Amino acid sequence: MRGQSDTRIIRQNEPAPAQLWGGDRHANCALHTVAMVRLRSDPRTRAYAARRTTEGLSSSVIKRCIKRYIARELYPLIVATQTG
């Protein structure tokens, strides 16, 4: 093993496996549900997804972006309710 190089390919546009980050399965499930409901019913989210699709992004990447946006939006509210 000593002296051997790592043969894994690093892809720039692909996220690392979720196992590396850990996380809360229930929170991830809730986040996924919120994102899917927004994609179906929220006009702003639908417009965002349509715009990003025309830019050439895949649906999985678009969903990941939407989930990140929702998480950034909700995290301060969750922390405020836990501390106050």
mmCIF file of the N, C-alpha and C atoms, coordinates in Angstrom:
data_MODEL
# 
_entry.id   MODEL 
# 
loop_
_atom_site.group_PDB 
_atom_site.id 
_atom_site.type_symbol 
_atom_site.label_atom_id 
_atom_site.label_alt_id 
_atom_site.label_comp_id 
_atom_site.label_asym_id 
_atom_site.label_entity_id 
_atom_site.label_seq_id 
_atom_site.pdbx_PDB_ins_code 
_atom_site.Cartn_x 
_atom_site.Cartn_y 
_atom_site.Cartn_z 
_atom_site.occupancy 
_atom_site.B_iso_or_equiv 
_atom_site.pdbx_formal_charge 
_atom_site.auth_seq_id 
_atom_site.auth_comp_id 
_atom_site.auth_asym_id 
_atom_site.auth_atom_id 
_atom_site.pdbx_PDB_model_num 
ATOM 1   N N  . MET A 1 1  ? 0.822   -1.186 0.000   1.00 0.00 ? 1  MET A N  1 
ATOM 2   C CA . MET A 1 1  ? 0.000   0.000  0.000   1.00 0.00 ? 1  MET A CA 1 
ATOM 3   C C  . MET A 1 1  ? 0.867   1.252  0.000   1.00 0.00 ? 1  MET A C  1 
ATOM 4   N N  . ARG A 1 2  ? 1.977   1.208  0.591   1.00 0.00 ? 2  ARG A N  1 
ATOM 5   C CA . ARG A 1 2  ? 2.825   2.383  0.682   1.00 0.00 ? 2  ARG A CA 1 
ATOM 6   C C  . ARG A 1 2  ? 3.382   2.734  -0.691  1.00 0.00 ? 2  ARG A C  1 
ATOM 7   N N  . GLY A 1 3  ? 3.289   4.011  -1.043  1.00 0.00 ? 3  GLY A N  1 
ATOM 8   C CA . GLY A 1 3  ? 3.814   4.460  -2.312  1.00 0.00 ? 3  GLY A CA 1 
ATOM 9   C C  . GLY A 1 3  ? 2.843   4.362  -3.471  1.00 0.00 ? 3  GLY A C  1 
ATOM 10  N N  . GLN A 1 4  ? 1.665   3.749  -3.247  1.00 0.00 ? 4  GLN A N  1 
ATOM 11  C CA . GLN A 1 4  ? 0.692   3.636  -4.316  1.00 0.00 ? 4  GLN A CA 1 
ATOM 12  C C  . GLN A 1 4  ? -0.167  4.901  -4.349  1.00 0.00 ? 4  GLN A C  1 
ATOM 13  N N  . SER A 1 5  ? -0.486  5.344  -5.539  1.00 0.00 ? 5  SER A N  1 
ATOM 14  C CA . SER A 1 5  ? -1.323  6.535  -5.655  1.00 0.00 ? 5  SER A CA 1 
ATOM 15  C C  . SER A 1 5  ? -2.793  6.139  -5.583  1.00 0.00 ? 5  SER A C  1 
ATOM 16  N N  . ASP A 1 6  ? -3.588  7.094  -5.204  1.00 0.00 ? 6  ASP A N  1 
ATOM 17  C CA . ASP A 1 6  ? -5.029  6.877  -5.149  1.00 0.00 ? 6  ASP A CA 1 
ATOM 18  C C  . ASP A 1 6  ? -5.574  6.949  -6.568  1.00 0.00 ? 6  ASP A C  1 
ATOM 19  N N  . THR A 1 7  ? -6.294  5.925  -6.990  1.00 0.00 ? 7  THR A N  1 
ATOM 20  C CA . THR A 1 7  ? -6.752  5.850  -8.376  1.00 0.00 ? 7  THR A CA 1 
ATOM 21  C C  . THR A 1 7  ? -8.172  6.359  -8.575  1.00 0.00 ? 7  THR A C  1 
ATOM 22  N N  . ARG A 1 8  ? -8.793  6.881  -7.531  1.00 0.00 ? 8  ARG A N  1 
ATOM 23  C CA . ARG A 1 8  ? -10.144 7.401  -7.678  1.00 0.00 ? 8  ARG A CA 1 
ATOM 24  C C  . ARG A 1 8  ? -10.132 8.687  -8.498  1.00 0.00 ? 8  ARG A C  1 
ATOM 25  N N  . ILE A 1 9  ? -11.157 8.870  -9.289  1.00 0.00 ? 9  ILE A N  1 
ATOM 26  C CA . ILE A 1 9  ? -11.280 10.064 -10.115 1.00 0.00 ? 9  ILE A CA 1 
ATOM 27  C C  . ILE A 1 9  ? -12.096 11.099 -9.348  1.00 0.00 ? 9  ILE A C  1 
ATOM 28  N N  . ILE A 1 10 ? -11.590 12.307 -9.290  1.00 0.00 ? 10 ILE A N  1 
ATOM 29  C CA . ILE A 1 10 ? -12.308 13.387 -8.630  1.00 0.00 ? 10 ILE A CA 1 
ATOM 30  C C  . ILE A 1 10 ? -13.080 14.159 -9.693  1.00 0.00 ? 10 ILE A C  1 
ATOM 31  N N  . ARG A 1 11 ? -14.366 14.241 -9.499  1.00 0.00 ? 11 ARG A N  1 
ATOM 32  C CA . ARG A 1 11 ? -15.222 14.948 -10.446 1.00 0.00 ? 11 ARG A CA 1 
ATOM 33  C C  . ARG A 1 11 ? -15.634 16.278 -9.832  1.00 0.00 ? 11 ARG A C  1 
ATOM 34  N N  . GLN A 1 12 ? -15.456 17.338 -10.535 1.00 0.00 ? 12 GLN A N  1 
ATOM 35  C CA . GLN A 1 12 ? -15.703 18.668 -9.991  1.00 0.00 ? 12 GLN A CA 1 
ATOM 36  C C  . GLN A 1 12 ? -17.182 18.974 -9.822  1.00 0.00 ? 12 GLN A C  1 
ATOM 37  N N  . ASN A 1 13 ? -18.020 18.521 -10.711 1.00 0.00 ? 13 ASN A N  1 
ATOM 38  C CA . ASN A 1 13 ? -19.431 18.884 -10.664 1.00 0.00 ? 13 ASN A CA 1 
ATOM 39  C C  . ASN A 1 13 ? -20.294 17.862 -9.941  1.00 0.00 ? 13 ASN A C  1 
ATOM 40  N N  . GLU A 1 14 ? -19.689 16.904 -9.325  1.00 0.00 ? 14 GLU A N  1 
ATOM 41  C CA . GLU A 1 14 ? -20.443 15.864 -8.655  1.00 0.00 ? 14 GLU A CA 1 
ATOM 42  C C  . GLU A 1 14 ? -20.174 15.942 -7.152  1.00 0.00 ? 14 GLU A C  1 
ATOM 43  N N  . PRO A 1 15 ? -21.214 15.955 -6.320  1.00 0.00 ? 15 PRO A N  1 
ATOM 44  C CA . PRO A 1 15 ? -20.987 16.055 -4.878  1.00 0.00 ? 15 PRO A CA 1 
ATOM 45  C C  . PRO A 1 15 ? -20.396 14.763 -4.309  1.00 0.00 ? 15 PRO A C  1 
ATOM 46  N N  . ALA A 1 16 ? -19.769 14.898 -3.159  1.00 0.00 ? 16 ALA A N  1 
ATOM 47  C CA . ALA A 1 16 ? -19.220 13.729 -2.481  1.00 0.00 ? 16 ALA A CA 1 
ATOM 48  C C  . ALA A 1 16 ? -20.380 12.859 -1.993  1.00 0.00 ? 16 ALA A C  1 
ATOM 49  N N  . PRO A 1 17 ? -20.156 11.581 -1.778  1.00 0.00 ? 17 PRO A N  1 
ATOM 50  C CA . PRO A 1 17 ? -21.226 10.717 -1.268  1.00 0.00 ? 17 PRO A CA 1 
ATOM 51  C C  . PRO A 1 17 ? -21.756 11.211 0.078   1.00 0.00 ? 17 PRO A C  1 
ATOM 52  N N  . ALA A 1 18 ? -23.035 11.032 0.291   1.00 0.00 ? 18 ALA A N  1 
ATOM 53  C CA . ALA A 1 18 ? -23.682 11.524 1.507   1.00 0.00 ? 18 ALA A CA 1 
ATOM 54  C C  . ALA A 1 18 ? -23.092 10.888 2.767   1.00 0.00 ? 18 ALA A C  1 
ATOM 55  N N  . GLN A 1 19 ? -22.513 9.705  2.640   1.00 0.00 ? 19 GLN A N  1 
ATOM 56  C CA . GLN A 1 19 ? -21.961 9.043  3.814   1.00 0.00 ? 19 GLN A CA 1 
ATOM 57  C C  . GLN A 1 19 ? -20.805 9.850  4.414   1.00 0.00 ? 19 GLN A C  1 
ATOM 58  N N  . LEU A 1 20 ? -20.166 10.645 3.616   1.00 0.00 ? 20 LEU A N  1 
ATOM 59  C CA . LEU A 1 20 ? -19.045 11.438 4.122   1.00 0.00 ? 20 LEU A CA 1 
ATOM 60  C C  . LEU A 1 20 ? -19.514 12.590 4.984   1.00 0.00 ? 20 LEU A C  1 
ATOM 61  N N  . TRP A 1 21 ? -20.717 13.079 4.741   1.00 0.00 ? 21 TRP A N  1 
ATOM 62  C CA . TRP A 1 21 ? -21.202 14.229 5.468   1.00 0.00 ? 21 TRP A CA 1 
ATOM 63  C C  . TRP A 1 21 ? -22.006 13.870 6.702   1.00 0.00 ? 21 TRP A C  1 
ATOM 64  N N  . GLY A 1 22 ? -22.538 12.695 6.765   1.00 0.00 ? 22 GLY A N  1 
ATOM 65  C CA . GLY A 1 22 ? -23.420 12.347 7.860   1.00 0.00 ? 22 GLY A CA 1 
ATOM 66  C C  . GLY A 1 22 ? -24.750 13.051 7.666   1.00 0.00 ? 22 GLY A C  1 
ATOM 67  N N  . GLY A 1 23 ? -25.478 13.288 8.724   1.00 0.00 ? 23 GLY A N  1 
ATOM 68  C CA . GLY A 1 23 ? -26.721 14.043 8.604   1.00 0.00 ? 23 GLY A CA 1 
ATOM 69  C C  . GLY A 1 23 ? -27.882 13.338 9.261   1.00 0.00 ? 23 GLY A C  1 
ATOM 70  N N  . ASP A 1 24 ? -28.996 13.979 9.214   1.00 0.00 ? 24 ASP A N  1 
ATOM 71  C CA . ASP A 1 24 ? -30.219 13.510 9.855   1.00 0.00 ? 24 ASP A CA 1 
ATOM 72  C C  . ASP A 1 24 ? -31.183 13.038 8.771   1.00 0.00 ? 24 ASP A C  1 
ATOM 73  N N  . ARG A 1 25 ? -31.503 11.759 8.770   1.00 0.00 ? 25 ARG A N  1 
ATOM 74  C CA . ARG A 1 25 ? -32.376 11.208 7.723   1.00 0.00 ? 25 ARG A CA 1 
ATOM 75  C C  . ARG A 1 25 ? -33.769 11.813 7.755   1.00 0.00 ? 25 ARG A C  1 
ATOM 76  N N  . HIS A 1 26 ? -34.294 12.061 8.943   1.00 0.00 ? 26 HIS A N  1 
ATOM 77  C CA . HIS A 1 26 ? -35.635 12.631 9.051   1.00 0.00 ? 26 HIS A CA 1 
ATOM 78  C C  . HIS A 1 26 ? -35.654 14.065 8.527   1.00 0.00 ? 26 HIS A C  1 
ATOM 79  N N  . ALA A 1 27 ? -34.618 14.828 8.850   1.00 0.00 ? 27 ALA A N  1 
ATOM 80  C CA . ALA A 1 27 ? -34.535 16.203 8.344   1.00 0.00 ? 27 ALA A CA 1 
ATOM 81  C C  . ALA A 1 27 ? -34.378 16.205 6.828   1.00 0.00 ? 27 ALA A C  1 
ATOM 82  N N  . ASN A 1 28 ? -33.565 15.289 6.300   1.00 0.00 ? 28 ASN A N  1 
ATOM 83  C CA . ASN A 1 28 ? -33.381 15.203 4.853   1.00 0.00 ? 28 ASN A CA 1 
ATOM 84  C C  . ASN A 1 28 ? -34.682 14.806 4.163   1.00 0.00 ? 28 ASN A C  1 
ATOM 85  N N  . CYS A 1 29 ? -35.432 13.929 4.778   1.00 0.00 ? 29 CYS A N  1 
ATOM 86  C CA . CYS A 1 29 ? -36.721 13.505 4.220   1.00 0.00 ? 29 CYS A CA 1 
ATOM 87  C C  . CYS A 1 29 ? -37.691 14.687 4.206   1.00 0.00 ? 29 CYS A C  1 
ATOM 88  N N  . ALA A 1 30 ? -37.735 15.442 5.288   1.00 0.00 ? 30 ALA A N  1 
ATOM 89  C CA . ALA A 1 30 ? -38.612 16.613 5.355   1.00 0.00 ? 30 ALA A CA 1 
ATOM 90  C C  . ALA A 1 30 ? -38.193 17.657 4.321   1.00 0.00 ? 30 ALA A C  1 
ATOM 91  N N  . LEU A 1 31 ? -36.899 17.871 4.180   1.00 0.00 ? 31 LEU A N  1 
ATOM 92  C CA . LEU A 1 31 ? -36.392 18.824 3.202   1.00 0.00 ? 31 LEU A CA 1 
ATOM 93  C C  . LEU A 1 31 ? -36.768 18.407 1.779   1.00 0.00 ? 31 LEU A C  1 
ATOM 94  N N  . HIS A 1 32 ? -36.655 17.119 1.508   1.00 0.00 ? 32 HIS A N  1 
ATOM 95  C CA . HIS A 1 32 ? -37.034 16.588 0.190   1.00 0.00 ? 32 HIS A CA 1 
ATOM 96  C C  . HIS A 1 32 ? -38.525 16.811 -0.066  1.00 0.00 ? 32 HIS A C  1 
ATOM 97  N N  . THR A 1 33 ? -39.345 16.562 0.931   1.00 0.00 ? 33 THR A N  1 
ATOM 98  C CA . THR A 1 33 ? -40.785 16.739 0.793   1.00 0.00 ? 33 THR A CA 1 
ATOM 99  C C  . THR A 1 33 ? -41.130 18.198 0.508   1.00 0.00 ? 33 THR A C  1 
ATOM 100 N N  . VAL A 1 34 ? -40.514 19.115 1.255   1.00 0.00 ? 34 VAL A N  1 
ATOM 101 C CA . VAL A 1 34 ? -40.760 20.543 1.042   1.00 0.00 ? 34 VAL A CA 1 
ATOM 102 C C  . VAL A 1 34 ? -40.342 20.941 -0.371  1.00 0.00 ? 34 VAL A C  1 
ATOM 103 N N  . ALA A 1 35 ? -39.191 20.461 -0.814  1.00 0.00 ? 35 ALA A N  1 
ATOM 104 C CA . ALA A 1 35 ? -38.702 20.804 -2.154  1.00 0.00 ? 35 ALA A CA 1 
ATOM 105 C C  . ALA A 1 35 ? -39.642 20.282 -3.237  1.00 0.00 ? 35 ALA A C  1 
ATOM 106 N N  . MET A 1 36 ? -40.131 19.056 -3.090  1.00 0.00 ? 36 MET A N  1 
ATOM 107 C CA . MET A 1 36 ? -41.019 18.494 -4.099  1.00 0.00 ? 36 MET A CA 1 
ATOM 108 C C  . MET A 1 36 ? -42.364 19.223 -4.135  1.00 0.00 ? 36 MET A C  1 
ATOM 109 N N  . VAL A 1 37 ? -42.876 19.598 -2.964  1.00 0.00 ? 37 VAL A N  1 
ATOM 110 C CA . VAL A 1 37 ? -44.142 20.344 -2.924  1.00 0.00 ? 37 VAL A CA 1 
ATOM 111 C C  . VAL A 1 37 ? -43.948 21.710 -3.569  1.00 0.00 ? 37 VAL A C  1 
ATOM 112 N N  . ARG A 1 38 ? -42.844 22.365 -3.287  1.00 0.00 ? 38 ARG A N  1 
ATOM 113 C CA . ARG A 1 38 ? -42.574 23.667 -3.903  1.00 0.00 ? 38 ARG A CA 1 
ATOM 114 C C  . ARG A 1 38 ? -42.449 23.541 -5.416  1.00 0.00 ? 38 ARG A C  1 
ATOM 115 N N  . LEU A 1 39 ? -41.801 22.483 -5.888  1.00 0.00 ? 39 LEU A N  1 
ATOM 116 C CA . LEU A 1 39 ? -41.665 22.299 -7.330  1.00 0.00 ? 39 LEU A CA 1 
ATOM 117 C C  . LEU A 1 39 ? -43.018 22.129 -8.005  1.00 0.00 ? 39 LEU A C  1 
ATOM 118 N N  . ARG A 1 40 ? -43.972 21.544 -7.296  1.00 0.00 ? 40 ARG A N  1 
ATOM 119 C CA . ARG A 1 40 ? -45.290 21.318 -7.875  1.00 0.00 ? 40 ARG A CA 1 
ATOM 120 C C  . ARG A 1 40 ? -46.208 22.531 -7.755  1.00 0.00 ? 40 ARG A C  1 
ATOM 121 N N  . SER A 1 41 ? -46.045 23.331 -6.682  1.00 0.00 ? 41 SER A N  1 
ATOM 122 C CA . SER A 1 41 ? -47.070 24.334 -6.405  1.00 0.00 ? 41 SER A CA 1 
ATOM 123 C C  . SER A 1 41 ? -46.584 25.778 -6.342  1.00 0.00 ? 41 SER A C  1 
ATOM 124 N N  . ASP A 1 42 ? -45.318 26.029 -6.088  1.00 0.00 ? 42 ASP A N  1 
ATOM 125 C CA . ASP A 1 42 ? -44.827 27.396 -5.921  1.00 0.00 ? 42 ASP A CA 1 
ATOM 126 C C  . ASP A 1 42 ? -44.383 27.967 -7.269  1.00 0.00 ? 42 ASP A C  1 
ATOM 127 N N  . PRO A 1 43 ? -45.000 29.055 -7.713  1.00 0.00 ? 43 PRO A N  1 
ATOM 128 C CA . PRO A 1 43 ? -44.650 29.613 -9.024  1.00 0.00 ? 43 PRO A CA 1 
ATOM 129 C C  . PRO A 1 43 ? -43.182 30.062 -9.122  1.00 0.00 ? 43 PRO A C  1 
ATOM 130 N N  . ARG A 1 44 ? -42.639 30.623 -8.042  1.00 0.00 ? 44 ARG A N  1 
ATOM 131 C CA . ARG A 1 44 ? -41.235 31.060 -8.079  1.00 0.00 ? 44 ARG A CA 1 
ATOM 132 C C  . ARG A 1 44 ? -40.298 29.882 -8.270  1.00 0.00 ? 44 ARG A C  1 
ATOM 133 N N  . THR A 1 45 ? -40.561 28.788 -7.572  1.00 0.00 ? 45 THR A N  1 
ATOM 134 C CA . THR A 1 45 ? -39.713 27.601 -7.673  1.00 0.00 ? 45 THR A CA 1 
ATOM 135 C C  . THR A 1 45 ? -39.844 26.970 -9.047  1.00 0.00 ? 45 THR A C  1 
ATOM 136 N N  . ARG A 1 46 ? -41.061 26.947 -9.569  1.00 0.00 ? 46 ARG A N  1 
ATOM 137 C CA . ARG A 1 46 ? -41.262 26.389 -10.904 1.00 0.00 ? 46 ARG A CA 1 
ATOM 138 C C  . ARG A 1 46 ? -40.533 27.219 -11.963 1.00 0.00 ? 46 ARG A C  1 
ATOM 139 N N  . ALA A 1 47 ? -40.575 28.539 -11.816 1.00 0.00 ? 47 ALA A N  1 
ATOM 140 C CA . ALA A 1 47 ? -39.874 29.418 -12.758 1.00 0.00 ? 47 ALA A CA 1 
ATOM 141 C C  . ALA A 1 47 ? -38.361 29.209 -12.653 1.00 0.00 ? 47 ALA A C  1 
ATOM 142 N N  . TYR A 1 48 ? -37.873 29.055 -11.420 1.00 0.00 ? 48 TYR A N  1 
ATOM 143 C CA . TYR A 1 48 ? -36.444 28.814 -11.215 1.00 0.00 ? 48 TYR A CA 1 
ATOM 144 C C  . TYR A 1 48 ? -36.029 27.502 -11.895 1.00 0.00 ? 48 TYR A C  1 
ATOM 145 N N  . ALA A 1 49 ? -36.815 26.448 -11.689 1.00 0.00 ? 49 ALA A N  1 
ATOM 146 C CA . ALA A 1 49 ? -36.491 25.153 -12.279 1.00 0.00 ? 49 ALA A CA 1 
ATOM 147 C C  . ALA A 1 49 ? -36.529 25.214 -13.802 1.00 0.00 ? 49 ALA A C  1 
ATOM 148 N N  . ALA A 1 50 ? -37.499 25.945 -14.352 1.00 0.00 ? 50 ALA A N  1 
ATOM 149 C CA . ALA A 1 50 ? -37.581 26.075 -15.813 1.00 0.00 ? 50 ALA A CA 1 
ATOM 150 C C  . ALA A 1 50 ? -36.369 26.827 -16.352 1.00 0.00 ? 50 ALA A C  1 
ATOM 151 N N  . ARG A 1 51 ? -35.980 27.891 -15.668 1.00 0.00 ? 51 ARG A N  1 
ATOM 152 C CA . ARG A 1 51 ? -34.814 28.667 -16.106 1.00 0.00 ? 51 ARG A CA 1 
ATOM 153 C C  . ARG A 1 51 ? -33.545 27.842 -16.060 1.00 0.00 ? 51 ARG A C  1 
ATOM 154 N N  . ARG A 1 52 ? -33.366 27.104 -14.984 1.00 0.00 ? 52 ARG A N  1 
ATOM 155 C CA . ARG A 1 52 ? -32.154 26.301 -14.840 1.00 0.00 ? 52 ARG A CA 1 
ATOM 156 C C  . ARG A 1 52 ? -32.140 25.134 -15.831 1.00 0.00 ? 52 ARG A C  1 
ATOM 157 N N  . THR A 1 53 ? -33.320 24.628 -16.197 1.00 0.00 ? 53 THR A N  1 
ATOM 158 C CA . THR A 1 53 ? -33.396 23.564 -17.196 1.00 0.00 ? 53 THR A CA 1 
ATOM 159 C C  . THR A 1 53 ? -32.936 24.088 -18.554 1.00 0.00 ? 53 THR A C  1 
ATOM 160 N N  . THR A 1 54 ? -33.347 25.313 -18.891 1.00 0.00 ? 54 THR A N  1 
ATOM 161 C CA . THR A 1 54 ? -32.907 25.896 -20.162 1.00 0.00 ? 54 THR A CA 1 
ATOM 162 C C  . THR A 1 54 ? -31.406 26.176 -20.161 1.00 0.00 ? 54 THR A C  1 
ATOM 163 N N  . GLU A 1 55 ? -30.824 26.328 -18.965 1.00 0.00 ? 55 GLU A N  1 
ATOM 164 C CA . GLU A 1 55 ? -29.372 26.517 -18.851 1.00 0.00 ? 55 GLU A CA 1 
ATOM 165 C C  . GLU A 1 55 ? -28.619 25.203 -19.013 1.00 0.00 ? 55 GLU A C  1 
ATOM 166 N N  . GLY A 1 56 ? -29.362 24.088 -19.041 1.00 0.00 ? 56 GLY A N  1 
ATOM 167 C CA . GLY A 1 56 ? -28.744 22.792 -19.284 1.00 0.00 ? 56 GLY A CA 1 
ATOM 168 C C  . GLY A 1 56 ? -28.471 21.958 -18.046 1.00 0.00 ? 56 GLY A C  1 
ATOM 169 N N  . LEU A 1 57 ? -28.996 22.349 -16.895 1.00 0.00 ? 57 LEU A N  1 
ATOM 170 C CA . LEU A 1 57 ? -28.782 21.558 -15.689 1.00 0.00 ? 57 LEU A CA 1 
ATOM 171 C C  . LEU A 1 57 ? -29.752 20.385 -15.637 1.00 0.00 ? 57 LEU A C  1 
ATOM 172 N N  . SER A 1 58 ? -29.309 19.306 -15.021 1.00 0.00 ? 58 SER A N  1 
ATOM 173 C CA . SER A 1 58 ? -30.172 18.133 -14.870 1.00 0.00 ? 58 SER A CA 1 
ATOM 174 C C  . SER A 1 58 ? -31.158 18.364 -13.732 1.00 0.00 ? 58 SER A C  1 
ATOM 175 N N  . SER A 1 59 ? -32.209 17.567 -13.710 1.00 0.00 ? 59 SER A N  1 
ATOM 176 C CA . SER A 1 59 ? -33.232 17.733 -12.669 1.00 0.00 ? 59 SER A CA 1 
ATOM 177 C C  . SER A 1 59 ? -32.682 17.443 -11.278 1.00 0.00 ? 59 SER A C  1 
ATOM 178 N N  . SER A 1 60 ? -31.749 16.505 -11.170 1.00 0.00 ? 60 SER A N  1 
ATOM 179 C CA . SER A 1 60 ? -31.184 16.206 -9.850  1.00 0.00 ? 60 SER A CA 1 
ATOM 180 C C  . SER A 1 60 ? -30.356 17.378 -9.326  1.00 0.00 ? 60 SER A C  1 
ATOM 181 N N  . VAL A 1 61 ? -29.638 18.049 -10.195 1.00 0.00 ? 61 VAL A N  1 
ATOM 182 C CA . VAL A 1 61 ? -28.851 19.212 -9.777  1.00 0.00 ? 61 VAL A CA 1 
ATOM 183 C C  . VAL A 1 61 ? -29.787 20.353 -9.384  1.00 0.00 ? 61 VAL A C  1 
ATOM 184 N N  . ILE A 1 62 ? -30.848 20.540 -10.138 1.00 0.00 ? 62 ILE A N  1 
ATOM 185 C CA . ILE A 1 62 ? -31.820 21.590 -9.822  1.00 0.00 ? 62 ILE A CA 1 
ATOM 186 C C  . ILE A 1 62 ? -32.459 21.325 -8.465  1.00 0.00 ? 62 ILE A C  1 
ATOM 187 N N  . LYS A 1 63 ? -32.833 20.076 -8.206  1.00 0.00 ? 63 LYS A N  1 
ATOM 188 C CA . LYS A 1 63 ? -33.429 19.726 -6.916  1.00 0.00 ? 63 LYS A CA 1 
ATOM 189 C C  . LYS A 1 63 ? -32.448 19.965 -5.778  1.00 0.00 ? 63 LYS A C  1 
ATOM 190 N N  . ARG A 1 64 ? -31.179 19.640 -6.000  1.00 0.00 ? 64 ARG A N  1 
ATOM 191 C CA . ARG A 1 64 ? -30.163 19.865 -4.972  1.00 0.00 ? 64 ARG A CA 1 
ATOM 192 C C  . ARG A 1 64 ? -30.033 21.357 -4.658  1.00 0.00 ? 64 ARG A C  1 
ATOM 193 N N  . CYS A 1 65 ? -30.065 22.201 -5.695  1.00 0.00 ? 65 CYS A N  1 
ATOM 194 C CA . CYS A 1 65 ? -30.000 23.653 -5.492  1.00 0.00 ? 65 CYS A CA 1 
ATOM 195 C C  . CYS A 1 65 ? -31.209 24.156 -4.709  1.00 0.00 ? 65 CYS A C  1 
ATOM 196 N N  . ILE A 1 66 ? -32.380 23.653 -5.053  1.00 0.00 ? 66 ILE A N  1 
ATOM 197 C CA . ILE A 1 66 ? -33.605 24.061 -4.357  1.00 0.00 ? 66 ILE A CA 1 
ATOM 198 C C  . ILE A 1 66 ? -33.545 23.648 -2.890  1.00 0.00 ? 66 ILE A C  1 
ATOM 199 N N  . LYS A 1 67 ? -33.062 22.446 -2.626  1.00 0.00 ? 67 LYS A N  1 
ATOM 200 C CA . LYS A 1 67 ? -32.951 21.975 -1.241  1.00 0.00 ? 67 LYS A CA 1 
ATOM 201 C C  . LYS A 1 67 ? -31.982 22.831 -0.447  1.00 0.00 ? 67 LYS A C  1 
ATOM 202 N N  . ARG A 1 68 ? -30.875 23.224 -1.057  1.00 0.00 ? 68 ARG A N  1 
ATOM 203 C CA . ARG A 1 68 ? -29.925 24.098 -0.367  1.00 0.00 ? 68 ARG A CA 1 
ATOM 204 C C  . ARG A 1 68 ? -30.552 25.442 -0.046  1.00 0.00 ? 68 ARG A C  1 
ATOM 205 N N  . TYR A 1 69 ? -31.302 25.989 -0.990  1.00 0.00 ? 69 TYR A N  1 
ATOM 206 C CA . TYR A 1 69 ? -31.977 27.265 -0.770  1.00 0.00 ? 69 TYR A CA 1 
ATOM 207 C C  . TYR A 1 69 ? -32.963 27.150 0.394   1.00 0.00 ? 69 TYR A C  1 
ATOM 208 N N  . ILE A 1 70 ? -33.741 26.091 0.408   1.00 0.00 ? 70 ILE A N  1 
ATOM 209 C CA . ILE A 1 70 ? -34.719 25.886 1.478   1.00 0.00 ? 70 ILE A CA 1 
ATOM 210 C C  . ILE A 1 70 ? -34.008 25.731 2.817   1.00 0.00 ? 70 ILE A C  1 
ATOM 211 N N  . ALA A 1 71 ? -32.925 24.973 2.844   1.00 0.00 ? 71 ALA A N  1 
ATOM 212 C CA . ALA A 1 71 ? -32.182 24.768 4.091   1.00 0.00 ? 71 ALA A CA 1 
ATOM 213 C C  . ALA A 1 71 ? -31.628 26.092 4.618   1.00 0.00 ? 71 ALA A C  1 
ATOM 214 N N  . ARG A 1 72 ? -31.091 26.927 3.723   1.00 0.00 ? 72 ARG A N  1 
ATOM 215 C CA . ARG A 1 72 ? -30.574 28.239 4.152   1.00 0.00 ? 72 ARG A CA 1 
ATOM 216 C C  . ARG A 1 72 ? -31.696 29.130 4.663   1.00 0.00 ? 72 ARG A C  1 
ATOM 217 N N  . GLU A 1 73 ? -32.871 28.958 4.103   1.00 0.00 ? 73 GLU A N  1 
ATOM 218 C CA . GLU A 1 73 ? -34.023 29.749 4.509   1.00 0.00 ? 73 GLU A CA 1 
ATOM 219 C C  . GLU A 1 73 ? -34.568 29.287 5.864   1.00 0.00 ? 73 GLU A C  1 
ATOM 220 N N  . LEU A 1 74 ? -34.592 27.980 6.096   1.00 0.00 ? 74 LEU A N  1 
ATOM 221 C CA . LEU A 1 74 ? -35.222 27.442 7.301   1.00 0.00 ? 74 LEU A CA 1 
ATOM 222 C C  . LEU A 1 74 ? -34.293 27.327 8.511   1.00 0.00 ? 74 LEU A C  1 
ATOM 223 N N  . TYR A 1 75 ? -32.998 27.151 8.284   1.00 0.00 ? 75 TYR A N  1 
ATOM 224 C CA . TYR A 1 75 ? -32.076 26.903 9.399   1.00 0.00 ? 75 TYR A CA 1 
ATOM 225 C C  . TYR A 1 75 ? -32.127 27.994 10.477  1.00 0.00 ? 75 TYR A C  1 
ATOM 226 N N  . PRO A 1 76 ? -32.075 29.276 10.117  1.00 0.00 ? 76 PRO A N  1 
ATOM 227 C CA . PRO A 1 76 ? -32.156 30.293 11.174  1.00 0.00 ? 76 PRO A CA 1 
ATOM 228 C C  . PRO A 1 76 ? -33.455 30.230 11.969  1.00 0.00 ? 76 PRO A C  1 
ATOM 229 N N  . LEU A 1 77 ? -34.552 29.864 11.304  1.00 0.00 ? 77 LEU A N  1 
ATOM 230 C CA . LEU A 1 77 ? -35.825 29.750 12.009  1.00 0.00 ? 77 LEU A CA 1 
ATOM 231 C C  . LEU A 1 77 ? -35.810 28.575 12.994  1.00 0.00 ? 77 LEU A C  1 
ATOM 232 N N  . ILE A 1 78 ? -35.196 27.478 12.592  1.00 0.00 ? 78 ILE A N  1 
ATOM 233 C CA . ILE A 1 78 ? -35.112 26.305 13.471  1.00 0.00 ? 78 ILE A CA 1 
ATOM 234 C C  . ILE A 1 78 ? -34.251 26.611 14.689  1.00 0.00 ? 78 ILE A C  1 
ATOM 235 N N  . VAL A 1 79 ? -33.109 27.245 14.474  1.00 0.00 ? 79 VAL A N  1 
ATOM 236 C CA . VAL A 1 79 ? -32.200 27.574 15.573  1.00 0.00 ? 79 VAL A CA 1 
ATOM 237 C C  . VAL A 1 79 ? -32.868 28.567 16.526  1.00 0.00 ? 79 VAL A C  1 
ATOM 238 N N  . ALA A 1 80 ? -33.607 29.538 15.988  1.00 0.00 ? 80 ALA A N  1 
ATOM 239 C CA . ALA A 1 80 ? -34.262 30.536 16.829  1.00 0.00 ? 80 ALA A CA 1 
ATOM 240 C C  . ALA A 1 80 ? -35.330 29.891 17.713  1.00 0.00 ? 80 ALA A C  1 
ATOM 241 N N  . THR A 1 81 ? -36.048 28.904 17.199  1.00 0.00 ? 81 THR A N  1 
ATOM 242 C CA . THR A 1 81 ? -37.097 28.271 18.005  1.00 0.00 ? 81 THR A CA 1 
ATOM 243 C C  . THR A 1 81 ? -36.500 27.335 19.067  1.00 0.00 ? 81 THR A C  1 
ATOM 244 N N  . GLN A 1 82 ? -35.306 26.793 18.809  1.00 0.00 ? 82 GLN A N  1 
ATOM 245 C CA . GLN A 1 82 ? -34.675 25.905 19.784  1.00 0.00 ? 82 GLN A CA 1 
ATOM 246 C C  . GLN A 1 82 ? -34.036 26.680 20.923  1.00 0.00 ? 82 GLN A C  1 
ATOM 247 N N  . THR A 1 83 ? -33.527 27.873 20.664  1.00 0.00 ? 83 THR A N  1 
ATOM 248 C CA . THR A 1 83 ? -32.812 28.638 21.697  1.00 0.00 ? 83 THR A CA 1 
ATOM 249 C C  . THR A 1 83 ? -33.741 29.592 22.424  1.00 0.00 ? 83 THR A C  1 
ATOM 250 N N  . GLY A 1 84 ? -34.829 29.978 21.808  1.00 0.00 ? 84 GLY A N  1 
ATOM 251 C CA . GLY A 1 84 ? -35.679 30.995 22.417  1.00 0.00 ? 84 GLY A CA 1 
ATOM 252 C C  . GLY A 1 84 ? -36.934 30.423 22.835  1.00 0.00 ? 84 GLY A C  1 
# 
